[in-house]
Amino acid sequence: SSSDPREWRLPLNWLSAALTPASLLPNTSGEHGEDLVRGVAAAGKESARDAGAVRWLGLLQELAGTDLSLLSPADVQVLAAAFDSRVFMPCLPSEAMAASLIDDVELGGAIRSAIAQMGRQPSLSEAAQMFASELASRAFPGYVRLVLMAALQGVGDAEGSPPPGSALGGRWDETFLRGIPTDRLSASDVAELLRTLAGGLPLPEGHSAPALRVASKLLLGSPRALAALAKSSVTTFVTADETVTTSATAGTGSSGSADESVMAEADGGVWTEFVALCLAALSGASGRSSNLASELKPLLELLRGLVSACGGELMDRVWYLLSELIGPAAAAAPTLKVRLLLEEELGQLPWHCVRVQSRDAEFTSALAALQPVLPVVGSLVVGRLDWGPYFEAVSEGTLEGSTLGPLLRSALEAHLSVSGALNSRAHFLIFGEVRGAADAAGEDDTTRAVDTRALRATHDAAWAKLPAISFARALDGGVLLRALLRAKGMSEPTERVLQAVRLLGRLATQLGTVEAAVVAVQESRALLFVALTPAPAAAAAAAAAAAAMLPACATPAPSKGCWHETHACASNVTV
């Protein structure tokens, strides 16, 4: 009378005596099939095919593709026991021949398809995990790539995402690669595995995280890969259009225009493959803005782990990754969740270790392009960089004075929108004067002390190289006002604004052109007759002003929100 069709069927336990691994792999002999192992090693895939390995895998794949929900769990166990992976493993060649098997269309393809199909079958979840983990551990690291290819094939199946409860529907990065000795991986091993992961991306929405966690496990678990990254002498970044940017790392004394023959990396290609992985993951998420944060989080955590393990020498590369990949991805999906995640993760990196700004003529332009997309991150980078080598390079003629234009805009935005964004040294180099007491309140005496005489000479020599056209292009008449309105948690901004206006006035006077004078006046004039109040009090202040028929208060108080323009009239001059 039961409605469950599984109770109508005769139990399959009677099959257990006949349906055994030995019956499906008849050419095995001995406990571990030593004869078959010797046959495979001697004759390659033909022997493996004759031994029934491909047929065994085909039956396993057929079982995994069946609707096993119609069978009882006990019957599924009977059938799965006939495909004990521990009996099949000796059929595989040794480490020396593992690479040829991975690319073999017959046997290698059958293994990939079987694992992929098992990984999508909830009833065979444990069997799939055992098969994959044993294969990954055999002749390590020979078959790890095969396991990754199988997992990516199963997750990215055209039939849709892996069902809930299946091995590939969960944290397969932990179960498929359980116990593998990643500390034995060489830098070239890691690079090859990263290339495999990148080749399998993008994956269906919500399923990229395990693949990215695998990358983290491989990179951070291999001391040799980390050591190769740390000591590599060339920074190579492959951009989205497959062009390559090369610059020497800190301490080499080489110029950013170094000969491209230096592109041969000393890290075994690990960083290049990591960048390719990031590109594949972010390009796949570009059309899914709601999912970009989940794609970014494991990448950013891995990036932070790499910097922690390799030191600040990696930060030049991190800068290019931010400006060429992460920034454009964030621009394509400008959500609050993505922006807050980037601010949190990137804010923990040692940006003061970046050195490429004194060699790369495009650096300040890239920084200026980043700020509209990620204002807080852009301001953070501006404030933490060591600008001394850059200003010296400009004053000595190593870098063109035109690069100061984008820096001027970035510095003004950072200075006005983030309280205390610039440290004392950077502030003096850019503005030519010491920081105000409010901005310097968080610094210790050592950081606050600067050699103003030497910095003044560098400041004057560098800004004297600024062309008038670059000055005019950097400003549009609203840079200062927009930065003020975007300010968060600032104290009263008058002193900051006056410093910015004084710098623009000095530069315009020094340049002595009509165009320079016009843009400086436009920036200053935009600030006249504008009343600013903190965001939480803006509505109340406006209502009170309307009720009393009086101008809104022009003196802002400290706030954790943004400043809002609440009133403008000829009788109310602010800042």
N, C-alpha and C positions, 0 to 999 in steps of 0.2 A: 504493500500500500504506500510505500515511500515514494516521494516524487523525485528523489535524487537518483539520476540514471546510473551513477557510479555503484549503487548498491544492487543493481540488477545484474552486474557482470560478475563472472567467476574470477576470483583473485588470481593474479599472475604469479604467485609465489612458486607454482609448479614449474615455471620456466627457469628459475634461478639455477637449477642443476644443469640445464642444457645451454642456456644463453650465458656464456661466460666470456671473459676477455680472451681466453685461449682459443675458444671456438671461432672468434671473429678475427684473431690474428694467428692463424694455424701454423705459420712458419717459425713461431718463437719456440725456443727450447731452453731448458734450464729455468732457473728462477727469474732471471732478468733478460732472457732472450739474447744470450751472447752471440749465437750464430747469426741472428738477424743483424745485430750491430756490425759484425764483421762484414756481412754481405753489403750493407748500406755503405760502409766506409770504402769497400773495394769497388763497387759498381755504381754508386750514386743513386739517382732517382729510379732507375730501372729496377734495381733490386728492391727498393722501397715499395714500388708499385707492385712487383711480383709478390712481395710479402703480405700484401693486403692492407698496407697502411692507408692508402688513398681510399680504398673501399670502406675501411673502418671509420675514417673521418666523414665519408659521405653518409654512412648510416647514422653517425652521431649528429650530423647536421640535419638529417631528415627527422630524427627524433626531436631535436630542439625546435624545429619548425612546426611541429604538431601541436594541436590544441590539447595540452596535457591537463587542462582543467577538467576534462571528462574522465580522467583516471583518479583513483584514490592516491594519496601520498605514498602508501605502501607499494602500490603497483609502480609508481614512478621510480621509487628506490630500486625495485627489482630491475627495471630497464636500465637505469643509470649505472647500476653496479657492473653491467656488462661492458661499460665504457670507462673502466678504471684508468685514469690518466697515468697512474704509476706503472702500469704494464706497458703503456704505449711509449713512455719517455725513452726507454732504451732503444726504440726503433729509430731514433733521431741520430744524425751524425754528430761527431765530436765538435769541439769549438773550432777546429781548423776548417771544417766544412760547413759551419753554420751559416756563413754569409751566402754561400751558393744556394743553400736551401731556402733562405729568406726570399730570394728573388726567383725561385723556381715556380713556374706557373702551375705545375701539377701539384706537387706535395705542399710547397709553401702556401699556395693559394688555398688549398684544402684546409690547412691548419687555420689560416686566417678566417676563412668563412665559418668553420666549425666553432671557433671561439666567439666570433661575432654573433652567431645565431644562438649559442648557449647563453651568452651574456644578456640577450634580450628575452630569454625564457624564465619567468619567475620561478617555475617549478624546478629549474636546474641551476638556481643561483649559486648554491654551495659547490656544485660540480664545476661550474664555470670558473669560480674563484680558485678552486684547487688546481684545475688544469692550467690556468694562466700563471699562477704563482710558481708552480713546479717548472713550467716551461721557462719562465723568466730566470729562475735560479740555475737551470741546467746550462753547463758549459758557459757560465757567466763571463762576459756580458753578451754572448753570441746571439741569444734569442730574445733579448729584451726588446729589440726593435720590432721583432715579429709580433710580440704581445701588444706593443703600442699600436702597430698598424691594425691589428685585429680589433682592439678596443675602439679606435677611432672609426673604423669601418662600421662597427655595430652601433655606435652612438649616432653616426651620421647617416644611417640607413634611410633610403628613400621612403620607406613605409612610415616614418615618423619617429618621434622620440622613443627611447626604451621605456617599456611599461614600468609602473611602480612595482617595487618588490624584486625586480630583476637585478642582476649583478651590475649591469651598466646603467641602471637607473639610479644608482646611489654613488657612494664614494669609492669607485673602482680604482682610483689612484692608490688607495690604501690596501685593498684586498688583492688586486692583480699583481702588485709589485711588493707584496709582503715579504720582508726579510732580505731583500736583495742588498748585497754589500756595496753600496754606492761609493764607499771610500776607495774601492779598487778601480773606479772608472778613471781613465785618462782624459786629458782635455779633448783629444780628438773623438773619444767615445761619446763624451757629453755633447760635443758639437753635432755629431751624427744623429744622436737621439733627439736633440732640439730640432734638427732639420725634419725628422720624421713627424714630430708633433706639429710643426708649422704646416707641413704638407696635408695634415688632416683637418686643419681649420679653414673656414669657420664651421662651428657645430651648431645644431639647433639651439634656439634661445634657452638660456638657463643651464646648458650642459658643457660650457667651456671651462668652468672652474676646475673640475678634476684634472683636465689636461694641463692647465696652467700650474696646478699644484704639483704635478709630476715634474714639470720643468724646474720648479723650486727645489724639489727633492733631489733631482739630479745635479743641479748647479751647486747648491749649498752643501750637498753631501759629498762632493768630490774635492778633497784638498788640492789635488793636482790642477783641476780646472780653475779653482780660486787663485792658486799661486800663479798660474799662467796669466790670468787676468790682471793680477796685481803688478806683475813685473813687466807686462807687455809695454813696449816703448812707443807704440804707434796707436793713435786713436783713429779708428775707421768707422764711419757711420754710413750705412746704406740707406738712402732716402727712399721715399715712396716711389719715385720714378726710376729707381735702380741706379742712380748716380752715386758716386762715392766721395765723401768729404774726408780729408786726412789732415791731421795736425799733430804735432808732437805733444807729448804729455809734459806735465810740469817738471821743470828741472833739466830739460834737455837743451834749452837755449835755442831751439830751432824755430824758424819762422813758420807762420801758417801757410805760406806758399811753398812749402817743402816739396821736393820732387816727388811725383806720384809713384815712382819706383819704390818708395818706402812703404807702399800699401801692404806688403806682405806682413801679416800679423804674427806676433810672437805668442799669441794665446791659443793657437790651434783653431782659430775661427770661432771660438765660443761666443764672443760678443756679437759678431756678425750674424750668427744663427739665432742668438737671443733677440736681436733687433728684428730679424725676419719673423720670429714667433710673435713679437709684439705687433708688428705690422699686420700679420694674418688675423690675430685676435681682434684688433681694433677696427680693421676694415670690415670684418664680419659683423661687428656691433654697430657700425656707423648708421645703418638703416634701422636700428632698434634702440632708439634713445633711452627707452625705459630700462634697458638691460645693460647699458654701458657701464654703470657703476659696478655691477657684479663682474663684468669683464676686467675692469680696471683694478679692482681691489687686490686680487691675487698678484697681478703684475706689479703693482706699487709696493706690496709687501715684499715680493721677491727683490725688487730693485733696492729697497731699503736694506734687505739682508745682504745683498751683494756689496753695497757701499760699506756696511758695517764690517764685512769680512775682508774686503780688499783695501779699504781706506779711502782717503780723499782723492787719490790719484785717479779714481774712476769718475770723478764729478764732471770733467770735461765731456766725457761720453754721455753722462746723464743729462747734461744741458742740451746736447743735440737731440737726444731722445725726447726731451720735453718740448723743444721748439719745433721739431720736425714731425713728431707723431702724436704725442699726448695732447699738445695744444690744439692742433687741427681737429683731433677727435672730439675734444671738449667743445670746440666751436660748432661742430656739427650736431651736438646734443647738449645745448646750453641749459641743463637742468640744475636745480639747487642741490640735489643729492650728489651729482657729479662734482660740482664746484666745491662743496664742503669736503668731500672725500679727498680731492686733490689738495685742498688747503691743509688738511690734517696730515696727510702722508708726506707731501713734499716739504711741509714746514719742518720736518724732522731731519732733513738732509743737510749736510755741511756745505752750504753754497759758498762759504768763504774760501773753499778749496779750489773753486773754479779758477783756471788761469788762462783760458782761451780768449778772454776778452781783450788781452793785449796783443793777440796775433791775428784774430779773425776780423776782417774788415766788415763782415756782415753781422757781427754779433749784436751791436746796438740796435740795428734795424729789426732783427729778430726779436729782441727784447721788447721793443716798442710795439711790435705786432702782437706780442703775447698779452700785454696788459689789458686791452679791451676785452679779451676772451676770459682771462683769469686775473682780475685786478689785484686780488690779495696776493696771489702767487707771484705775479710780476713785481709788485712792490717789495715783496719779501726778498726776491732775488736781487733787485736793485740795492736794497738796504744792506744785504749781507756780503755782497761781493767786495773784494779788495780792488778798489779803483786806482790805487797808486800806480801799478805797472801800466795800466791803460793810459792815464794822463801823461806819464813819462813817455810812452810810445808816441802819443800825439805830439807832444812838445818837441820830441826829437825827430819827428817826421817819419817814423816807422809806420804809423797809421795816418790816414788822411784826416784832416780836420773836419771834413764833412760828416764823419761818424759821430761827431759831437751833437749834431742836430737831433737824431733819434734819442740819444742819451738825455738831452735837455728835457724833452717831453716826458720821458719815463721818470726822470728824477723829480720833475715838478708834480707829476701825478702821485708818485709815492710819498713825497714830502707833505702834500696837502691832504691826501686821503687816509694815511695811516700815521697815527701819532708816534713820533720817535722812530720813523722807518729807517732813517740813515744814521749810521754810527758817526762819531765825531770826526773821524778822519775823512770819510766819504763826504760828509756834509761840507767840510771846509774846502775840499778839492772842487766840489761842484758849485757851492754858493759863495765861496770866498770869505766866509765869516763863521764864527763859532755858533754852535747850536744854542737855542734858547734854554733857559733853566728848566722849563717844563719838559722839553724833549730829552734833556740830558739827565733827568731825575733817576732813571733806571740804571744808569751806567756807574761802574766803579771809577775810582780816581785814575787808575791806570789807563782804562779805555778812554776816559774823557780827556786826558792830557795829550795834546798834539803839538808838534813843532810848527807853530803858525808861520814862522818866517820861511821855512823850506816849502811848506805847503802853499803859501801865497805865491812864491816864485813859480811853482809848478802849475798852479791854477792860472796865473796870468799868462804863462807861456803857452799853455794848451788852448785856452779860450781865444787867444790871439789868432789861432789857426782856423777858427770857425768861419766858413764862407757865409756871406749875407744870404745867399739863396737857401742854404741849409737851415739857417735860423728862421727864415720866413716860412719854409715848408713844414717845420716842426710844430708850428702854432697855427691855430685857426680862429682865434678870438674867443674861444670858450674853454680852453684846456684848464685854466685855473678854476673857473666856476664849476665845471663838471666834477673836478677832483674834490672840491669842497663839498658838493652835494652828496658825493659818494662816501665821505669820511665816516668812519665808525669809531665810536668810543673816544673821540678826540676831546681834549681840553679846548679852551677858548682859542680860536685859530688866528687871531689878528697878527701875532708876531710871525707866524709861519707865512702868512700871506704877504706881509711886508717884505720878508726876506726874498720871496719869489719875485715880487714886483721890482725890488731893487736890482736883482740879478738881470732881469729882462731889460730894465732901463740902462744898466751899465753896458750890456752887450749891444743894445741898439745904438747907443751913443758911440761905442767903440767902432761898430761897423759903418756908421755914418751914411746909410742909404735910406731912401724913402721907404722901400719895402720893409726894411727892418724896423723903422720907426712906426710904421702903420700897424704891424702885427703886435708890437709891444704895447701901443696905445689901446688897441682893440682888446687885448687881454686884460689890461688894467681897467678900462672903461666898463667891461662886462661886470665888474665887481661893484660898481657904484650903484647906489640906491637899491641894494638888495638886503633884505632882512633875513637872517637865518635863525632858526630855532631848532632844538633837538626834536627828533621825530616823535617821541612819546608825548611831548607837550605841544606839538604843532597844532593839532586840532583845537585844543583848549585855548591856546594863545590867539589863534585866529578868531575863535568865537568871542573871546573877551575883547579883542580889538574891535570887532564889528559892533559889539554891544556898546562900547564906550566911544565909538567913532574916533578912535585914536590909532596911530600906527602901532604895529606889533613891536614888541620889545626887540631891540637890535643886539642885545648882549646874550649870546648863547651860553648855556650851562653845560657841564659835562654830561654825556649821555652814552649809553651803549648802543643806541640806534644810529641812523644816518641823519645828517643835517638836511633840512627841507627849506626851500625858498617859500616863505609865507607871505611876503609883502614887498611891494616895490613902489616907491613914490619919491618925488623930488625933495620931500622934507625929511627923509629918513636915510641917511648915509651910513653904511656899515663898514666893517673891516677897517 
